[in-house]
Amino acid sequence: MVDLSTTYLGLQLDNPLVPSSSPLTKELDTAKRLEDAGASALVTHSLFEEKIREEDERLMRFMHNQEIGSPEADTFRALPDDYMTYQEKYLEHLLKLKSSLNIPIIASMNGTTRGGWVDSCKELEQAGADALELNIYYVAADAQENAGQVEQRYVDILQAIKAQVNLPVTMKLSSQFSAPLALVRQLEEAGCDGVALFNRFYQPDIDLETLEVVPRLQLSTPEESLLRIRWAALLSGRVSCSLAVTGGIHSRTEVIKALLAGADVTHMCSALLMKGPDYLRQVLQELQQWLEEFEYESVAQLKGSVSQSKAIDPAAYERANYVNVLDSYTPPPGVRW
């Protein structure tokens, strides 16, 4: 029997398939189905800085400041005794996951500043989270902010959180940094325990009828995994933190390539949203079949064996591959240049 176990963020996992943060983890029944299908851990849906801040400001306006100008309103409280804030509901769900599942639960935090929302990480730890995934979904749209300042934002938020909890923390990074290797090393020095490669920036669209800017949710495709796999291969052996590949993982094919490149785990989302939680079982079975067919004894034996430092042609991960790819293109049948 092939040993599918792996280690991620210091957690011993039965296999490298970890459902990522998504609506699937919002429902306890769905989370149970993911565990039954073979998920070795799961990442919760995100706790958003904006929602915490918005609710705090709303309560301040309508509750704590209601007596301004109307002293008689000081004794009036509109909220029922059983009212739960957004953050309290999140913590309650986390507690339910921990009490109902046997796999590690990685709590997801999503924000872009060092504001008071980072205090939430203490409560996530107290609620039983086994690790934290910090998703800094930040679009650098300020022309006065340079690349160094953007990177420092990530380091500052990480340090603020690591100062408050004893949990392992992984950073979900964007693919748009100019020097990812240097940034990951900088994050490691600041206490980062792992990185997830990469966040998917959902792009706004323009409605040609109304000329309004509108959101568009596009699920990932397997082709997107190649960028993540490439950077996992470049990082493997050069950093000591855990590596996760997220984005474009749809089948055993992408899982195996990511592991070969050096990933410790692969995060799956879009494929599960399209095919349902039980699809995870199929991917896990097919992964095991492939390992047996190619006579691997374990995931550990496979992991990182085709990273840049161990690849037959290490230059293929760099610019040398660029020229070869361009020269290899041929037009489809019937198309004349």
N, C-alpha and C positions, 0 to 999 in steps of 0.2 A: 504494500500500500504506500502510495506517494505521500510524503509529509508536506501538507499544504501550509503549515504554520509560518507566521512571519512576526516580526516585531515592529511596532510603530509607536513612536512617542513613549517608548519604554513599556508599552502594553503588549502582552503576549496574545496574539490573535490566532484563531484557528485557520484563517486563510486571508488572502489579500483583497477580498471584495468588501468594500465599505460603502454603503449608500451615502451619498453626499447630502448636504443641506438642501431640502426641497419640501414641497407640500406633503410629500409622502410621510414625512416624520411628524407632521402635525397631529395625526390621528393615531391613537394608541393601537387600535385594531390593525391598522396598516403596518405600524412598526413591528407588531407581533408577527405579521405575515412575512416581513423582511427577515426577521430572525429565524423563522421556521424554514425559509428558503435558503438559509445558509449565510446570511450577513454576519461577519465576524465582529462588527461594531457598527455604529451609525452616528451620523452627524445630525444634530437637531436642526429644525428650521431656525432662522436667525432671529436674535434679539436686536432690534434696530435702535441705534442712538436717536434718530429723529423721532421715533414714536415715544420713547421715554421722555425726551425733552418737550415734545408737543403736549403730552399729557400732563407733565409737571406744570407747564405754563398755563394750561387750561384750568387745572385745579387751583392754581394760585389766583387766577382772575375770578373764578366763579365761586370759590369756597373761602379761601383765606383772606381775600381782599373785599368780600362782599359787604362788609360793614362800612366801607369808606363812603361817606356821604349819607349813609342810612344806618345810624347806630342801632336801630331796633332790629336790623337784619343780622346782628352779630350772633344771635341765638338760633338762627335758622340754618339748618344743614339739609341740603337737597339730596345728598347721597344716602342711599339706604345702608343699613349696618353691614349687609353682606356684599357691598360693592367691592369688586376686585380690580385693581389697576392692571394695565397691560403687562407690566413686569411680574406682578403677582400671579397672573394667569399663566405666564410662561414658566415660572418657577413651579407652580402646581403641576403643569404638564411634565416638567423634568422629573419631579418626584414620582409621578405615575410611571414614567418610563423606567426609572431606576428600580421601582418596586415590582415591576411586571416582567422585565427582561433580564436575561442573564449575561448579555454581552455589554462591553463597555459603551458608554454614552459620551460623545464628544459634543459639548455645548458650543453653538456658533454665536459669536458676537460680531455685529456689523456696525462700524462707525468710522469717523474720519478725524476726530479731534480728541484732545486729552480731557474733555469735559467730565462732568459728574457721572456720566453713564458708565465709566470704567469701574465705578464702585460696585456695579452689578456683578462683577466677576466674583466678589466675595460670596455673594448669595448663591451664585451658581455652584461654587465649590461646596458650600454648606448643604445644598440640595442634592449633592452626590455626583456631580459631573466628574468623569474620570480624566478629562482633558478639556482644553479650550481651543477652538479654532477662531482665530481673529481675522476677520475679512474686512480689510480697509478698502472699500470700493470707492476709490478717490479719482476723480477726473481733474487733472491739473489744468484748469481753465483760466488761471490768473497769470497774465503776461509778466507780472513782477516776480513770480515765484520760479526759481531755477531748479534744475534737476537735483542738486544737493539738498535743497530745502524739502523737496518732495520725499526723498529717501529718508531724511531726518524725521519727518512726520511719522513714518512707520516705526522707526527706532524709538521715538519718544513715547508713542502709545504702547508699544511692547514693554518698555521699561516701567511705565506707569502700572501696567497690569501685573507684571512679574513681581513688582514690589508688594503686591497685595495678596497673592495666592501662592500656594505650593504645588499647583497643578502644572503638568506639562502644557506648553502653549505652542501651537503651530500657526504660522502666518500663511494666509491665502494670498498669493502675490498676483500682480498683473504681469502680462507678457510684454508690457511697453516700457520697461526700464532699459536704460542704455547699457548697463553693465550688471546683469543679474548675478553673476558669480561673485563680484565684489560686494553687492548688496547682501546676499545670503550670508557671506562671511561676517559682514558687519552686524547682521541680525543675530548670528550665532554668538558673537562676542557680547551682545546685549542680553543674552539669555534665551534666545529662541531655541525650541526643541525640535522644530520641524518646519518644513515649507510645503505648501500645496501648489502645484503648477498646472494650470493658471486659472485665475478668475476669468469669467466671460463677461465682457462689457456689453450690455444690451443697448443697441444703437437706436436712437430716436429716428423716426421717419417723418416725411412731410406729406400731408394729405393734399393732393393736387386739386381737390374740389374746394376745400375750406381754407387751404394754405396754413393750416394749423400744424404744429409739431406734435406728433402723437407717438406714444410708446408702441413698440413692436416686440413681442416675445417670440424669438426664434430658438427652437431647440437645437442642440448640437448635432453635428454629423461626425462620422468616424474620421474623416479627413482632418478635423481639428486636433485630433490626438497627436498628430505627427509633430507639431510644434512643441507640445508638452514632453513628448518622448525624447526629442532632440535635446532639450535642456536638462532633462533628468540624466541623460547620458553624459552631458558636459559637467554636471554637478557631482555625479557619483564618483566617489573616491577622492574628491577634492574638498568635501565638507563632511562633517561628522553627524549633522542633524538628520532626522528622518526625512524621507522624500515621499510625497504622494503625487500621483498624476491624476488630474481632474479636468474633465472637458473632453468630449469625444470618445469616451469609453463605452462602446456599444456591444461588444462581443468578446469572446475569448481571444480573438486576434489582437485587439488593442491591449487587453490585459497582459498577454504574453510579451508583446513588444515592450510595454512599459516596464515589466519586471526585468527583461533582458537588459534594458537601458539602465536599470539601477533603482527603480521605484520600490519602496517597501510595501505600499498599498496602492490600489486604484480606486478612485471614487466614481460611482456610477449614478447618473441622475436621469438624463433625457430618455435613455433606453427603457428605464423602469417606468417613467411617466407614460411612455407610449405603449409598453407591453405588459405593464403590471408588475407588482412585487414578486410574483412567482417566477418571473423570467430569470431572476438571480440564480435559481436552482439549476436551470439549464446551463448558464454560463459556467457555474462552478463544476458541473459534471463534465462539460466539454474541456475545461481547463485541466482537470485531472486526467481525462482520456489522452490529451495531447502530451502531457508530461510522461505518462506511462508509455505511449507510443515511441517517444524519443528517448526513453530510458533514463529520465531524470529521477533521482531518488527524493528530491525535495525542492521546494520553492527557493530555499536558501542556496542550493547549488546553481539554480538558474539565475538568480538575482545579480544584476550588474555584469554578467558575463559578456555583454556586448556594449558596455559603456565605452566612452571614448578612450579611456585609459587601457581597455582590454580588447577593443575592436580590432579586427584584422586590418582595416584601413581607417585609422583614427581621423585622417583628414576629411573623410566623407561627412563628418559632422560639421565641418567648417566651410570655408569659401570654395575649396576645391570641388565640392559637390555642386556648387552653383553653376559653373560652366558646363559640367557634364549633363546636368538636367536640361539646360537650355538647348544644348546641342542634340539631345536625344529626341526632341519633339518631331513627330512626323504628322502631316495633315491627314484627316480622316478620308476614307475612300470617297472619290467623286469631287473632292475639293482641290482646285488647282491654284497655285501661287503664281 
